[in-house]
């Protein structure tokens, strides 16, 4: 039995997940710029990183930005998101990170626990 795959039109993909150039040159420039500013402010507030001059750093990792326009089914915009992504596969233990922590849990488990707590 074969299943057909339905793909979103390319214009919808561009609208919902634009590239950096599309985000900063498109009609939602202000909203995506604000999303980037908010994310950087959160990183600074949480002491996620410290700023170094390129000459002071031993090495730097490649990075990119991912953008997303979160919408509800009737296509009314809800939130403009910007995520700073670093090439984690290029990190070296003891230089770029010192410990590993990854929470692995099913959302159904969290839902069950919250149901018990709220009862």
C-alpha positions as CSV (number, residue, x, y, z in Angstrom):
1,X,0.0,0.0,0.0
2,X,1.4,3.4,-1.0
3,X,0.7,6.7,0.7
4,X,0.9,10.0,-1.2
5,X,2.8,12.8,0.3
6,X,1.4,16.3,0.2
7,X,3.9,19.1,0.2
8,X,3.3,22.8,1.1
9,X,3.7,25.2,-1.8
10,X,7.1,26.9,-1.8
11,X,5.5,30.3,-1.1
12,X,4.0,28.9,2.1
13,X,7.4,27.6,3.2
14,X,9.1,30.9,2.5
15,X,6.4,32.7,4.5
16,X,6.6,30.3,7.5
17,X,10.3,29.5,7.5
18,X,12.3,32.3,5.7
19,X,16.0,32.3,5.2
20,X,18.1,35.1,6.9
21,X,18.0,37.2,3.7
22,X,14.2,36.7,3.3
23,X,13.6,37.6,6.9
24,X,15.7,40.8,6.9
25,X,14.5,42.0,3.5
26,X,10.8,40.9,3.6
27,X,7.7,42.5,4.8
28,X,8.2,41.2,8.4
29,X,11.6,42.8,8.8
30,X,10.7,44.6,12.0
31,X,9.1,41.6,13.7
32,X,12.0,39.3,12.9
33,X,14.5,41.9,14.0
34,X,12.6,42.2,17.3
35,X,12.7,38.4,17.7
36,X,16.5,38.4,17.2
37,X,16.9,41.2,19.7
38,X,14.8,39.4,22.3
39,X,16.7,36.2,21.9
40,X,20.1,37.9,22.2
41,X,18.8,39.8,25.3
42,X,17.7,36.5,26.8
43,X,21.2,35.0,26.2
44,X,22.9,37.9,27.8
45,X,20.4,37.9,30.8
46,X,21.0,34.2,31.4
47,X,24.8,34.5,31.0
48,X,24.7,32.0,28.2
49,X,27.9,33.3,26.6
50,X,30.4,36.0,26.9
51,X,31.5,38.2,24.0
52,X,35.1,38.0,22.8
53,X,37.0,39.6,20.0
54,X,37.8,37.2,17.3
55,X,41.5,37.6,18.0
56,X,40.9,36.6,21.7
57,X,39.1,33.4,20.9
58,X,41.0,30.2,20.3
59,X,38.5,29.2,17.7
60,X,34.9,29.9,16.8
61,X,32.1,27.6,15.7
62,X,30.0,28.1,12.6
63,X,26.5,29.3,13.3
64,X,23.3,30.2,11.5
65,X,19.8,31.6,12.3
66,X,16.5,29.8,11.9
67,X,13.3,31.8,11.6
68,X,9.7,30.6,12.0
69,X,6.3,32.3,11.8
70,X,4.0,30.4,14.2
71,X,0.5,30.5,12.9
72,X,-2.9,29.1,13.7
73,X,-4.9,27.2,10.9
74,X,-6.6,30.4,9.6
75,X,-3.1,31.8,8.9
76,X,-3.4,34.6,11.4
77,X,0.2,35.2,12.7
78,X,0.8,34.4,16.4
79,X,4.5,34.8,17.0
80,X,7.7,35.5,15.1
81,X,10.5,33.2,16.2
82,X,14.3,33.5,15.7
83,X,16.7,30.8,16.8
84,X,20.5,31.1,16.9
85,X,21.9,27.7,16.0
86,X,25.6,26.6,16.4
87,X,27.1,23.7,14.6
88,X,27.2,21.3,17.6
89,X,29.0,18.6,15.6
90,X,32.0,20.9,15.5
91,X,32.3,21.2,19.3
92,X,35.2,19.7,21.2
93,X,34.9,18.4,24.8
94,X,36.8,20.4,27.3
95,X,37.0,23.4,25.0
96,X,33.4,24.2,23.8
97,X,31.6,22.3,26.5
98,X,32.4,20.6,29.8
99,X,29.3,18.7,30.6
100,X,26.4,17.2,28.7
101,X,22.8,17.3,29.8
102,X,19.9,16.4,27.6
103,X,16.4,15.9,28.9
104,X,14.8,13.0,27.2
105,X,11.1,12.5,28.0
106,X,7.9,11.9,26.2
107,X,5.3,14.7,26.2
108,X,2.7,12.1,27.2
109,X,4.7,11.5,30.4
110,X,4.7,15.2,31.2
111,X,1.0,15.4,30.5
112,X,0.3,12.5,32.9
113,X,2.4,14.0,35.7
114,X,0.7,17.4,35.3
115,X,-2.7,15.7,35.4
116,X,-1.8,14.0,38.7
117,X,-0.4,17.3,40.1
118,X,-3.5,19.3,39.2
119,X,-5.9,16.8,40.7
